[in-house]
C-alpha cells in the first residue's frame, strides 16, 4: 500500500488538542457532558475500503487509499439513577440529552461528514428526539456484532427525523408485570430523491404521464411495536414485534391530477399501509414500504445469557401469504455474564452467529402466487435508488448496490441493488486480550443477483419474464474485520482496525487503520 500521501498526523493533532482543551473547560461547567476526539490514519489497497470497514458504521467511513481522519464527539445522556432510585423503582421524571458527532476525511477523497446531531427529552417512559442519530431497527443479539438488520442496520447516515418513542421496555403493572412493551413513531426528511421519469399505462396503452420533477422532496415514515413476555424474576423471556418504514411524498408531482389524495390523506394511507389507485395509477401501496416481523427469546443461565431471534422480511406483500417465509435473518448470541476486561489473558464477552437467507423472495415459478410477484428486496419501481440514503443501503449491507459490486456482473438498468438473493453465514466475537478490548467479524456469502437477472426472471402477479441472457453468475465472498483499543493513561487510548475482502462479488482489498483517542 502507498501511504505517501497520508496527511502528517502531527498536523492533525494540533486542532485535536485545541478541540479537546475547549471541550474539557465546558465539561466542567455542565454536568454529564462527555466528549471524545480521535485521529485516524488509514490505508486501503486497490482503491477500495473493505466491506466491514465501511458497513454498519452509520456512514462514518474513511476515504479509500491513503487518508487521515479526525472525529469529534460531544454528548449528554440521561442521568444514571442512584442505587436508591433503582431499588425504589423511581427515575428522574424529566431529563434531557443531546449528541454531536462529526468526521473530517483528508486524502484522495476529502469529506466533511455530520454523523450525529440530535437533542432529546425524556418524560416518564416517553422520549421525544429530533435530528440525525445512530439508530437501528429490528430484533437482534448485538447491534455492533450483527451482520445488520433488514430494515435499518446503521449502514448509512441516519435520516433526520422527529421521533416519539418508548425506548426501553416498559413493564405493565397488571398481571404481575408479565407484559412489557416498547415502540416508536417517527417522521423524517430524506431530501430530494430520484424517481422514475414516466408513468406507463397498462400495455398496449402508451405512457400516460411524463414526470416533470424527477427529484422531489421525499419523507420518511417509521413505526414499531415490540412486546416482551416474562416476569421480572423469570429466566425465560419471549419477544415479538414488527417495524414499518416508508419513503413517500409529493405523489401528485409524479402522477399529476390523477392523484386525488391530499397530503394528510396520503399520510394516512402511508401509515396504515392502505393501497390506493385511480385512473392511470395502478393500485398499490403509496411509496416504498418495507420492514420485518421479528420473534426471539432470551434465557439467563448462571454464567451465560443466551438470545435466539429471527427477522421475517416484507417488501411488497408476500409475507402476508407466507410466500417468502423461507427468507429471514436467524441468529443466536451468547453473553459471558462473568466477563472482566481487567483480567490478564483472553476473556470473551459475547459471541454471535447469524444465518441470512434472502434467495426465495416468492419469486420461483412454484412459489405461492402473489399480486406483487417477487419481493425484489430494496429495489423499487418508483424510487430509482430504492432503499438507500446518500448512496448507501439503509438495511443489511449484504444486499449489494451497483456501485459496490465488481463491474462485469449482470444487472437491470432500473435496479440500484443488483444483488439481493443471498445465502450468508456470519460470526461476531467481542472480548479482551491482555487489556486490549476487541471486536471481530467474519462473513461468508454466496450471492445470486436478483430474480430479474436469473433464469426465472422477474415477476408481477402471473406475468413472468424468464431470461436467457443477462444472467447473474453466482459468486462467493469472504470478509473479515478486527478492531481493538487499549487505554493507556490520562483518558487516552490507542488502537487499530484491519479488514480483508476476498471473493468475486466485491473487489479484493485490505485495510489497516491506526487510532489515537482522547476521552474526557
For each residue, the residues with C-beta under 8 A, 3 or more apart:
1: 43 44 45 66 510 512
2: 5 43 65 66
3: 6 41 43 66
4: 66
5: 2 65 66 107 108
6: 3 9 41 43 66 67 68 107
7: 11 12 41 67 68 106 107
8: 11 12
9: 6 12 13 39 41 68 516
10: 13 14
11: 7 8 14
12: 7 8 9 15 16 39 68 70 106
13: 9 10 16 17 39 516
14: 10 11 17 18
15: 12 18 19 70
16: 12 13 19 20 37 39 70 72 518
17: 13 14 20 21
18: 14 15 21 22
19: 15 16 22 23 37 72
20: 16 17 23 24 35 37 518 520
21: 17 18 24 25
22: 18 19 25 26
23: 19 20 26 27 35 37 74 520
24: 20 21 27 28 35 520
25: 21 22 28 29
26: 22 23 29 30 33
27: 23 24 30 33 34 35 520
28: 24 25
29: 25 26
30: 26 27 33 76
31:
32: 76 77 79
33: 26 27 30 74 75 76
34: 27 74 75 76 77 519 520
35: 20 23 24 27 72 73 74 75 519 520
36: 72 73 517 518 519 520
37: 16 19 20 23 70 71 72 73 517 518
38: 70 71 72 515 516 517 518
39: 9 12 13 16 68 69 70 515 516 517
40: 62 68 69 70 71 513 514 515 516
41: 3 6 7 9 67 68 69 513 514
42: 62 63 66 67 68 69 107 511 512 513 514
43: 1 2 3 6 65 66 67 511 512 513
44: 1 47 48 49 50 53 62 64 65 509 510 511 512
45: 1 48 508 509 510 511
46: 507 508 509
47: 44 64 65 108
48: 44 45 64 501 506 507 509
49: 44 53 54 61 62 63 64 509 511
50: 44 53 54 479 481 499 500 501 509 510 511
51: 54 55 397 443 477 479 481 499 501 506
52: 55 56 441 443 479 480 481 499
53: 44 49 50 57 61 62 481 497 499 511 513
54: 49 50 51 57 61
55: 51 52 148 155 397
56: 52 146 148 153 154 155 397
57: 53 54 60 61 154 155
58: 115 116 134 154 155 156 157 158
59: 113 115 155 156 157 158 390 392
60: 57 71 101 103 113 115
61: 49 53 54 57
62: 40 42 44 49 53 67 69 105 107 513
63: 42 49 67 69 105 106 107 108 109 110 111
64: 44 47 48 49 67 107 108 109
65: 2 5 43 44 47 107 108
66: 1 2 3 4 5 6 42 43 107 108
67: 6 7 41 42 43 62 63 64 105 106 107 108 109
68: 6 7 9 12 39 40 41 42 105 106 107
69: 39 40 41 42 62 63 103 104 105 106
70: 12 15 16 37 38 39 40 103 104
71: 37 38 40 60 101 102 103 104 115
72: 16 19 35 36 37 38 100 101 102
73: 35 36 37 99 100 101 102 116
74: 23 33 34 35 99 100
75: 33 34 35 97 98 99 100 101
76: 30 32 33 34 96 97 98 99
77: 32 34 97
78: 92 95 96 97 122
79: 32 92 95
80:
81: 85 86 90 91 92
82: 85 86
83: 86 87
84: 87 88
85: 81 82 88 90 91 92
86: 81 82 83 89
87: 83 84
88: 84 85
89: 86
90: 81 85
91: 81 85 95
92: 78 79 81 85 95
93: 123 124
94: 121 122 123
95: 78 79 91 92 121 122
96: 76 78 119 120 121 122
97: 75 76 77 78 119 120 121 122
98: 75 76 118 119 120
99: 73 74 75 76 116 117 118 133
100: 72 73 74 75 116 117
101: 60 71 72 73 75 114 115 116 117 134
102: 71 72 73 112 113 114 115
103: 60 69 70 71 111 112 113 115
104: 69 70 71 110 111 112 113
105: 62 63 67 68 69 109 110 111 112 113
106: 7 12 63 67 68 69 110
107: 5 6 7 42 62 63 64 65 66 67 68 110
108: 5 47 63 64 65 66 67
109: 63 64 67 105
110: 63 104 105 106 107
111: 63 103 104 105
112: 102 103 104 105
113: 59 60 102 103 104 105 157
114: 101 102 117 132 157
115: 58 59 60 71 101 102 103 132 134 157
116: 58 73 99 100 101 131 132 133 134 158
117: 99 100 101 114 131 132
118: 98 99 129 130 131 132 133
119: 96 97 98 129 130 131
120: 96 97 98 127 128 129 130
121: 94 95 96 97 127 128 129
122: 78 94 95 96 97 126 127
123: 93 94 126 127 128
124: 93
125: 166 168 170
126: 122 123 164 165 166
127: 120 121 122 123 163 164 165 166 167
128: 120 121 123 162 163 164
129: 118 119 120 121 133 162 163 165
130: 118 119 120 161 162 163
131: 116 117 118 119 160 161
132: 114 115 116 117 118 157 158 159 160
133: 99 116 118 129 158
134: 58 101 115 116 154 158
135: 152 154 158
136: 143 149 152 153 154
137: 149 151 152 222 224 243 245 291
138: 149 150 151 152 153 243 292 294 311 329
139: 226 239 241 294 295 296 309 311
140: 143 146 149 309 311 329 331 333 354
141: 145 146 307 309 331 332 333 350 352
142: 145 146 333 350 352 428 430
143: 136 140 146 154
144: 428 430 439
145: 141 142 333 350 352 428 429 430 439 441
146: 56 140 141 142 143 149 153 331 352 354 426 428
147: 329 354 356 396 397 398 424 426 428 441 443
148: 55 56 153 154 155 395 396 397 398
149: 136 137 138 140 146 152 153 292 311 329 395 396
150: 138 153 290 291 292 311 313 329 377 395 396
151: 137 138 243 245 290 291 292 394 395
152: 135 136 137 138 149 222 243 245 394 395
153: 56 136 138 146 148 149 150 394 395 396 397
154: 56 57 58 134 135 136 143 148
155: 55 56 57 58 59 148 392 393 394 395 396 397
156: 58 59 388 389 390 392 393 394
157: 58 59 113 114 115 132 389 390 392
158: 58 59 116 132 133 134 135 161
159: 132 188 189 190 220 389 394
160: 131 132 188 189
161: 130 131 158 186 187 188 189 220 222
162: 128 129 130 186 187 188
163: 127 128 129 130 184 185 186 187 222
164: 126 127 128 184 185 186
165: 126 127 129 182 183 184 185 186
166: 125 126 127 170 181 182 183 184
167: 127 182 184
168: 125 182
169: 180 181 182 226 228
170: 125 166 180 181 182
171: 177 179 180 232
172: 175 177 178 179 180 181
173: 177
174: 178 179
175: 172 178 179
176: 231
177: 171 172 173 180 231 232
178: 172 174 175 229 230 231
179: 171 172 174 175 227 228 229
180: 169 170 171 172 177 227 228 230
181: 166 169 170 172 225 226 227 228
182: 165 166 167 168 169 170 225 226
183: 165 166 223 224 225 226 241
184: 163 164 165 166 167 222 223 224
185: 163 164 165 222 223
186: 161 162 163 164 165 220 221 222 223
187: 161 162 163 219 220 221
188: 159 160 161 162 219 220 221 222
189: 159 160 161 217 218 219 220
190: 159 193 217 218 219 220 247 389
191: 217 218
192: 215 216 217 218
193: 190 215 216 217 218 247 383 385
194: 214 215 383 384 385
195: 211 214 215 216 254 382 383 384
196: 199 211 214 254 381 382 384
197: 210 211 214
198: 207 209 210 211
199: 196 207 208 209 210 211 254 255 280 281
200: 205 207 208
201: 205 206 207 208 280
202: 205 282
203:
204:
205: 200 201 202 208
206: 201
207: 198 199 200 201 210
208: 199 200 201 205 258 280
209: 198 199 254 255 256 258 280
210: 197 198 199 207
211: 195 196 197 198 199 214 253 254
212: 253
213: 216 250 253 254
214: 194 195 196 197 211
215: 192 193 194 195
216: 192 193 195 213 249 250 253 254
217: 189 190 191 192 193 249 250
218: 189 190 191 192 193 247 248 249 250 383
219: 187 188 189 190 247 248 249
220: 159 161 186 187 188 189 190 245 246 247
221: 186 187 188 244 245 246 248 267 270 271 287
222: 137 152 161 163 184 185 186 188 243 244 245 246
223: 183 184 185 186 243 244 271
224: 137 183 184 241 242 243 244
225: 181 182 183 241 242
226: 139 169 181 182 183 239 240 241 242 294
227: 179 180 181 239 240 241
228: 169 179 180 181 237 238 239
229: 178 179 237 238 239 240
230: 178 180 234 236 237 238
231: 176 177 178 234
232: 171 177
233:
234: 230 231 237
235: 299 300 301
236: 230 297 298 299
237: 228 229 230 234 297 298 299
238: 228 229 230 295 296 297
239: 139 226 227 228 229 294 295 296 297 298 309
240: 226 227 229 294 295 296
241: 139 183 224 225 226 227 293 294
242: 224 225 226 291 292 293 294
243: 137 138 151 152 222 223 224 291 292 294
244: 221 222 223 224 273 289 291
245: 137 151 152 220 221 222 289 290 291 394
246: 220 221 222 270 271 286 287 288 289
247: 190 193 218 219 220 287 288 380 383 387
248: 218 219 221 251 266 267 270 286 287 288
249: 216 217 218 219 266 287
250: 213 216 217 218 253 254
251: 248 254 255 259 261 266 286 287
252: 255 256 257 259
253: 211 212 213 216 250
254: 195 196 199 209 211 213 216 250 251 259 382
255: 199 209 251 252 258 259 280 281
256: 209 252 259
257: 252
258: 208 209 255 278 279 280 281
259: 251 252 254 255 256 278 281
260: 278
261: 251 265 266 269 276 286
262: 265 266
263: 266 267
264: 267 268
265: 261 262 268 269
266: 248 249 251 261 262 263 269 270 286
267: 221 248 263 264 270 271
268: 264 265 271 272 274
269: 261 265 266 272 273 274 275 276 285 286
270: 221 246 248 266 267 273 286 287 289
271: 221 223 246 267 268
272: 268 269
273: 244 269 270 285 289
274: 268 269 285
275: 269 283 284 285
276: 261 269 281 283 284 285 286
277: 281 282 283 284
278: 258 259 260 281
279: 258
280: 199 201 208 209 255 258
281: 199 255 258 259 276 277 278
282: 202 277
283: 275 276 277
284: 275 276 277
285: 269 273 274 275 276 289 317
286: 246 248 251 261 266 269 270 276 289
287: 221 246 247 248 249 251 270 382 383
288: 246 247 248 380 382 383 386 387
289: 244 245 246 270 273 285 286 315
290: 150 151 245 313 314 315 377 378 387 395
291: 137 150 151 242 243 244 245 314
292: 138 149 150 151 242 243 311 312 313 314 329
293: 241 242 311 312 314 319
294: 138 139 226 239 240 241 242 243 309 310 311 312
295: 139 238 239 240 309 310 312
296: 139 238 239 240 307 308 309 310
297: 236 237 238 239 307 308 309
298: 236 237 239 305 306 307
299: 235 236 237 305 306
300: 235 304 305 337
301: 235 304 305 306
302: 337
303: 336 337 338
304: 300 301 334 335 336 337
305: 298 299 300 301 334 335 337
306: 298 299 301 332 333 334 335
307: 141 296 297 298 331 332 333 335
308: 296 297 331 332
309: 139 140 141 239 294 295 296 297 329 330 331 332
310: 294 295 296 328 329 330 331
311: 138 139 140 149 150 292 293 294 328 329
312: 292 293 294 295 319 325 327 328
313: 150 290 292 319 324 327 328 329 358 375 377
314: 290 291 292 293 317 318 319 320 324 375
315: 289 290 318 375 376 377 378
316: 370 372 373 375 376
317: 285 314 320 321 370 371 372
318: 314 315 321 323 324 361 362 368 370 372 374 375
319: 293 312 313 314 322 323 324 325
320: 314 317
321: 317 318 362 368 370
322: 319 325 368
323: 318 319 362 367 368 369 370
324: 313 314 318 319 327 360 361 362 367 375
325: 312 319 322 328
326: 357 359 360
327: 312 313 324 357 358 359 360 361 375
328: 310 311 312 313 325 356 357
329: 138 140 147 149 150 292 309 310 311 313 354 355 356 396
330: 309 310 354 355 356 357
331: 140 141 146 307 308 309 310 352 353 354 355
332: 141 306 307 308 309 352 353
333: 140 141 142 145 306 307 350 351 352 353
334: 304 305 306 350 351 352
335: 304 305 306 307 339 349 350
336: 303 304 339 347 348 349 350 431
337: 300 302 303 304 305
338: 303
339: 335 336 347 348 349 431
340: 343 347
341: 347 349 432 435 437
342: 435
343: 340 347 432
344: 434 435
345: 433 434
346: 431 432 433
347: 336 339 340 341 343 431 432 433
348: 336 339 351 429 430 431
349: 335 336 339 341 430 431 432
350: 141 142 145 333 334 335 336 428 429 430 431
351: 333 334 348 427 428 429 430
352: 141 142 145 146 331 332 333 334 426 427 428 429
353: 331 332 333 425 426 427 428
354: 140 146 147 329 330 331 424 425 426 428
355: 329 330 331 424 425 426
356: 147 328 329 330 396 398 422 423 424 425 426 445
357: 326 327 328 330 360 422 423 424
358: 313 327 361 377 398 399 420 421 422
359: 326 327 421 422 423 448
360: 324 326 327 357 363 364 367
361: 318 324 327 358 374 375 376 377 420 421 451
362: 318 321 323 324 367 368 370 373 374 375
363: 360 367 373 374 375 376 451 454 456 458 459
364: 360 367 456
365: 456 464
366:
367: 323 324 360 362 363 364 374
368: 318 321 322 323 362
369: 323 461 462
370: 316 317 318 321 323 362 373 461
371: 317 461
372: 316 317 318 375 460 461
373: 316 362 363 370 376 458 459 460 461 463 464
374: 318 361 362 363 367 451 458 459
375: 313 314 315 316 318 324 327 361 362 363 372
376: 315 316 361 363 373 379 415 420 450 451 452 458
377: 150 290 313 315 358 361 387 399 417 420
378: 290 315 386 387 388 393 395 399 416 417 420
379: 376 386 387 414 415 416 417 420 450
380: 247 288 383 384 386 387
381: 196 414
382: 195 196 254 287 288
383: 193 194 195 218 247 287 288 380 386
384: 194 195 196 380 414 416
385: 193 194 388 391 416
386: 288 378 379 380 383 415 416 417
387: 247 288 290 377 378 379 380 393 394 395 417
388: 156 378 385 391 392 393 394 401 416 417
389: 156 157 159 190 392 394
390: 59 156 157
391: 385 388 401 403
392: 59 155 156 157 388 389 401
393: 155 156 378 387 388 396 397 399 401 417
394: 151 152 153 155 156 159 245 387 388 389
395: 148 149 150 151 152 153 155 290 378 387 399
396: 147 148 149 150 153 155 329 356 393 399
397: 51 55 56 147 148 153 155 393
398: 147 148 356 358 422 424 443 445
399: 358 377 378 393 395 396 417 419 420 422
400: 404 405 417 418 419 420 447 505 506
401: 388 391 392 393 404 405 416 417 418
402: 405 411 415 416 417 418
403: 391
404: 400 401 506
405: 400 401 402 409 418 419 505 506
406: 409 504 505 506 507
407:
408:
409: 405 406 418 419 449 472 473 475 505
410: 418 449 453 470 471 472 473
411: 402 415 418 449 450 453 470 472
412: 415 418 450 452 453 458 470
413:
414: 379 381 384
415: 376 379 386 402 411 412 418 450 452
416: 378 379 384 385 386 388 401 402
417: 377 378 379 386 387 388 393 399 400 401 402 420 450
418: 400 401 402 405 409 410 411 412 415 449 450 453 472
419: 399 400 405 409 422 447 448 449 450 472 505
420: 358 361 376 377 378 379 399 400 417 449 450
421: 358 359 361 447 448 449 450 451 454
422: 356 357 358 359 398 399 419 445 446 447 448
423: 356 357 359 445 446 448
424: 147 354 355 356 357 398 443 444 445 446
425: 353 354 355 356 443 444 445
426: 146 147 352 353 354 355 356 441 442 443 444
427: 351 352 353 441 442 443
428: 142 144 145 146 147 350 351 352 353 354 439 440 441 442
429: 145 348 350 351 352 439 440
430: 142 144 145 348 349 350 351 437 438 439 440
431: 336 339 346 347 348 349 350 437 438
432: 341 343 346 347 349 435 436 437 438
433: 345 346 347 436 438 484
434: 344 345
435: 341 342 344 432 486 487
436: 432 433 484 485 486 495
437: 341 430 431 432 484 485 486
438: 430 431 432 433 482 483 484 485
439: 144 145 428 429 430 482 483 484
440: 428 429 430 480 481 482 483
441: 52 145 147 426 427 428 479 480 481
442: 426 427 428 479 480 481
443: 51 52 147 398 424 425 426 427 477 478 479 480
444: 424 425 426 476 477 478
445: 356 398 422 423 424 425 476 477 505
446: 422 423 424 474 475 476
447: 400 419 421 422 474 475 476 477 505
448: 359 419 421 422 423 454 472 474
449: 409 410 411 418 419 420 421 453 454 471 472 474
450: 376 379 411 412 415 417 418 419 420 421 453 454 458 472
451: 361 363 374 376 421 454 456 457 458 459
452: 376 412 415 457 458 465 467
453: 410 411 412 418 449 450 467 470 471 472
454: 363 421 448 449 450 451 457 467 471 472
455: 466 467 468 471
456: 363 364 365 451 459 464 466 467
457: 451 452 454 464 465 466 467
458: 363 373 374 376 412 450 451 452 464 465
459: 363 373 374 451 456 462 463 464 465
460: 372 373 463
461: 369 370 371 372 373
462: 369 459
463: 373 459 460
464: 365 373 456 457 458 459
465: 452 457 458 459
466: 455 456 457
467: 452 453 454 455 456 457 470 471
468: 455 471
469:
470: 410 411 412 453 467
471: 410 449 453 454 455 467 468
472: 409 410 411 418 419 448 449 450 453 454
473: 409 410
474: 446 447 448 449
475: 409 446 447 503 504 505
476: 444 445 446 447 503 504 505
477: 51 443 444 445 447 501 502 503 504 505 506
478: 443 444 500 501 502 503
479: 50 51 52 441 442 443 499 500 501 502 503 506
480: 52 440 441 442 443 499 500
481: 50 51 52 53 440 441 442 497 498 499 500
482: 438 439 440 497 498 499
483: 438 439 440 495 496 497 498
484: 433 436 437 438 439 495 496 497
485: 436 437 438 493 494 495 515 517
486: 435 436 437 493 494 495
487: 435 492 493
488: 492 493 494
489: 492
490:
491: 518 519 520
492: 487 488 489 516 517 518 519
493: 485 486 487 488 515 516 517 518 519
494: 485 486 488 514 515 516 517
495: 436 483 484 485 486 514 515 517
496: 483 484 512 513 514 515
497: 53 481 482 483 484 511 512 513 515
498: 481 482 483 510 511 512 513
499: 50 51 52 53 479 480 481 482 509 510 511
500: 50 478 479 480 481 509 510 511
501: 48 50 51 477 478 479 506 507 508 509 510
502: 477 478 479 508
503: 475 476 477 478 479 506 508
504: 406 475 476 477
505: 400 405 406 409 419 445 447 475 476 477
506: 48 51 400 404 405 406 477 479 501 503 509
507: 46 48 406 501
508: 45 46 501 502 503
509: 44 45 46 48 49 50 499 500 501 506
510: 1 44 45 50 498 499 500 501
511: 42 43 44 45 49 50 53 497 498 499 500
512: 1 42 43 44 496 497 498
513: 40 41 42 43 53 62 496 497 498
514: 40 41 42 494 495 496
515: 38 39 40 485 493 494 495 496 497
516: 9 13 38 39 40 492 493 494
517: 36 37 38 39 485 492 493 494 495
518: 16 20 36 37 38 491 492 493
519: 34 35 36 491 492 493
520: 20 23 24 27 34 35 36 491
